[in-house]
Structure formats: structure tokens, C-alpha cells
Amino acid sequence: MKSSDAHILMVPGLASPDESHWQSRWQSRLKTARWVGSADDPADRDSRVEALVAAVDSADKPVVLIAHGLGVLAVAFTAARLNGRVAGALLVAPADPAGAPGYEDVPRDPLPFPSLLVASASDPRCALAVADDLAAAWGSQFVDAGDAGGLDGASGHGPWPEGLTRFAMLMARL
């Protein structure tokens, strides 16, 4: 699948990414990409879930999700309500549910769409073993990004070309 054949929905993490963050850069380069959900109140899980459901329901093309941090957990909470309209998801640096108030009871059911979960061995917000466990529960392909911090601007992942390559590989599978 080409990115132009899908609605790309960017699901932010704990805070809205600044312009140097890879998600912001990708969103500006991918013609069909747009933000969904608010990072302004990340504890408001229900609002994030409702915004994601509404965005998917309004799409007139297959949807591909690109989520980071807390946004990854929001995708897991929303997955069962997406009615087969999501073609796939790139899930990056998930937050540890145990340390995310309002998200501790994250669903562990397999996601109803193909997904790729990329995590770092040195992510300060989620241990690699926790990310690997989430990937296994969700049926996601797991990628260990090595010593890459939080896979965000603070860890030097502004453009993140390796991630863009992973995204292209996911799109080729869809």
C-alpha cells in the first residue's frame, strides 16, 4: 500500500511533539497524514479514544496509525472499536502502562490489524521487556531499536530515517 492510498493518523504521546520530533516531520511530509487525539491532557484516556474512533470513522480510505509513547496505549484501548477500518499501525516507544495513570489496565488482546512495535533498550519510560511483552500480547512484530532512548527529539531522533524505513516496510506488507 502506498501512503497516498491511506489516511495516516498520527497519535501523539505524552506531550504534543515539537517541530523537530520525527512524528511532526513525517506528518508534514506525508500528504495524507494528520494528527488525532490531544496530547494536552494525556490522562483523559476516554477523550483520546473517542477522538481516534471519530477520526477512523470519518476516513474514506484505509487508515494507518502511527503512534508514539502514550499514544500507543491509546491505540490499544481503541482497537476493538475500529471496525476493521485500520489497515495497520506503527507503534513506537510505548509508555509503560504501570506508570501511566488511567492506562494501567491496557487491553492485551491481539490487535485486529497488522502492527509493528519499535522499542528501545534505553527508553526511560518503558523497559524493553515490557515493550516486548506488549508486542507479544498484541500480536505485533517487535523491533529492538537498541540504545535509542525514548525514540524522540530528546534522544536525537528528529528525522529518524531508520523509523521511516520501518514504516515503508510495514506499508509494503499492507
Buried (B, 14 or more C-beta within 10 A) or exposed (E): BEBEEBBBBBBBBBEBBEEBBBBBBBBEEBEBBEBBBEBEEBEBBEBBBBBBBEBBEEBEBBBBBBBBBBBBBBBBBBBEEBEEBBBBBBBBBBBBBEEBEBBEEBBEEEBBBBBBBBBBBBBEBBBBEBBBEBBEBBBBBBBEBEEBBBBBBEBEBBBBEBBBEBBEEBBEEB
